[in-house]
């Protein structure tokens, strides 16, 4: 039972976060439009909240993109040489995961600097560290999902076992 809950959270955390923040974007935009055009009294903070929800939506989608192989990638070689798809997929995943891992430390430094400077957003008076931490968490999700894709690649192509995750847009199906 406990492992089923953990597996379910692991499998759906990206989708839940993205749905939550996209719902926030839609809700805040609707409130903003209603107050501006119907009540003729626009709220100052809804546009800013929409922007921050969208930022969180984008960065929470990094892990989803890695897991489902939906990020922009070069696939011209895959089209002309279909037999190299597994190897090329491995190379792309390793490079992407390493790049995300490399960016984690600088993103943490930016968050720390923002918190130390005591920066707040102009409309909502939200600490800007709350916004910038989305980059760090998105990169961490991307690294975790990249490692999971690599483990599945090893299981499938080296150990000749079925993968634990199904990657819809990538090599593992």
N, C-alpha and C positions, 0 to 999 in steps of 0.2 A: 504494500500500500504506500509506504513512504517513498520507495523508489519510483512508483508511478506518478506521484505528485511532483517529485523532483524532475522526472523526465518530461512531464507535461509543462512545467515551468520553463525548463530548458528549451523545449521545442517551440513554445509560443511566446516567450518574453518579448521578442522583437515585434511580433504582430500586435501584441497588447499595447506596448509602448507607442507604436506608430498609430494605432487606432485611437488611443487616448489623446495624443497630441493633435492628430488631425481633427478629432472631435472638438478639441479646444480651439483650433483655428476656425472651424466652421461656426462654432457657437459665438466666439468673440466677434467675428466679422458680421454675423447676423445681428448681434446686439448693437454693434457700431452703426450699421446701416439703419436699423430701426430708430435709434436715438437721433441720428443725424437727419434722416429724411422724413420720418414720421413725427417725431416729437420736436424737431427743429432745435435740438439741444445736444450737440455731439459730446460724447465722453472723450476725455483726453487719453485715458489709459488703455482703451480697448485696442487701438491700433498697435500700441507697443506690446500688449499681451499677445496679440495675434502673431506679431513678428517673433516673439520669444517661443511661442508654441511651435511655430514653423521651424525655427532653428532646432529645437529639441526633436521635432519630427524627422528632420533630415539626418541628424547625427544618430538617432536611435535606429535609423534604417540601414546603417552601415553593416551591422551584423546580418540583417536579413538579406542584403545584397550579396554578401560573401557566401552565406549558406546556400542561396539559390542561384549563384553564379550569374547575377543580373547586372553586375557592374560593367562599365564600359571596358571592353578588352579588344585586343587585336585578334580577329578570327579568320583573316584571309588565308593563313596557312592551314587552318583547320578545314576550310572549304576545299582547298586544292589537294591536301594531303590528309585524308581522314584517319589514316593509321597513326599519325602523330598526336592526335587529340589527347590521349591520356598523358603523354609526356608534356605536351604544351600546357595542359591544364595544371599539371603539377608545378611547372615553372611559374606560371601566372599566380597561382595561389601562394607559393613560397615568397615571391617578390612582393605581392600585395600585403601578406601578413607581416613580413619583415618591415615594410614601409610603415604600416600602422603601428607596429611595436616601436619603431624608431621615433615616431611622432608623439608617443605617450608622454615622455619626459618633458619635451618642450611645452606641451599643452598643460601639464601640471604646473610648470614654471609660470605660464601666463595666468593661470587661475590664482596661484599664490600671490603674484604681483598685483593682480586686480583686487584681491582681498586686502592685502597690505596697504594699498592706496585708498582703501575705503571708498570704492567707486559704487555709485548707485545709479539706477536708471532714472531718467528725468521724469517720466510720467507716473510710474508705479512705485518709485523709490525702492525698487528691488535691488538687493546686492548683485552687482554684475558678475560676481563669482558664480552665482546660480545659473547664469546664462552660459558662461565660458566652460563650466564643468561638463556641459553637454558634449563638448568636443572630446574631452578625456574619456567619458563613459562610452561614447560611440566608438572611439578607437579601441578601447578595451573589449567591447562586444565584437568588434571586427577581428581582433586577434584571437579571441576565444572561438569564434566561428571558423576562422581560418585554420586553427589547430584541429578543430573537429573535421573539417573537410580533408585536411591532410591525413588524419587518422583513418578516415573512410577510404581515401585513396590507397593507403598502404594495405588496408584490409582487402580491398578489391583487387588490386593489381600485383601485389607482392605475396600476400598470404592466401590469395584466391578464396577469400571468404566473402560472404555478403556484407555490404556496408550497413552500418547502423542507421544512417540518415539517408534520405533520398534527396538528391540534389536535382531539382526539376530542370534548370536551365543549363546545367553543366554536364560533366562527363558521367557522373553517377546517376543512374536512373533505375 
